[in-house]
Every structure is written in structure tokens, then in C-alpha cells.
Amino acid sequence: MIRIKNFLLLSITIIILCISIAALSSPLRPVLVGNKLVFVEFARTRAEQSFGLKNRQELGKDRGMLFIFPVERFLKFWMKDTLIPLSIVFIDRNRTIIDIQHMLPRQTAIIYTSKKKAKYALEMNVHWFENNDVNIGDKVRFWR
């Protein structure tokens, strides 16, 4: 009986370790948007934020990019060299959605600006937020 318990404990430990290693090696991080789990890339540095989702032919189902800024401010985005239409939510420091906008591909003249100061922005496939009943006031939860 003790051998079985030890074997089960060891097996569970190995499984958890493998999942943890896989999560660390993947560029995708889990994010809870409202009550929907998605997997996104984090854009923390200026270079990552500047490049964003440029030149991507597609964005997978329930995939996106979370932009993390050091301070809350009016955020501005454009779609230069972005080939796919996107929707964006702007998120305040309390991780509450404060604005939702749709962005057209390959637009260099249009600047999409948050209506209020935001600390985070999440880009997903166009209409993803509507299709998943995500609204202004919903919470976004993630772990760095």
C-alpha cells in the first residue's frame, strides 16, 4: 500500500513538473478574460510592443497579445504592417476593461487611442470580445 502511494505521489510530481517546464518554454501565457481562458504572448519591452502582431497571416483561436506598460496612460495603437483585423481592449491598473475597439488591417493613418488611461491592452481576433460576451467592466486576470 505504501509503495502504491509513493508511486502515485511520484507520478503526480513528475506530471506537474513536465507541465511547468512546458509552460515556461512556451511564449504563450494563460489569461482569464471575463470567464474565458485564452493564451497570449506578453509584450513587455518597447521592441515587443512596437512589433506587436505585425506581418502575421493569422492569429489562432483564443490567442492574442497582451501589452504591459509600466504606468497607466492614454495608450495609442496603429495597424501599420498588421495583416489581420483585430479587436483591442484597454485595461486599467485594476485590470478592468475600460474600452473596446475594432482595428482595420494595414491602416497607417488611423491611431486607435484608449478613451481613458490604461496600463494594459489586449489584442485578439476581430470581434472576439463580442463573440465571447466580454464587455466593458469585465476583469482580466493574468500572472506574470
PyMOL commands that set and color helices and strands:
alter all, ss='L'
color gray80, all
select helices_A, chain A and resi 2-25+46-51+128-131
alter helices_A, ss='H'
color red, helices_A
select strands_A, chain A and resi 28-33+36-43+63-73+76-77+86-91+97-103+112-113+118-125+140-142
alter strands_A, ss='S'
color yellow, strands_A
deselect
rebuild
show_as cartoon
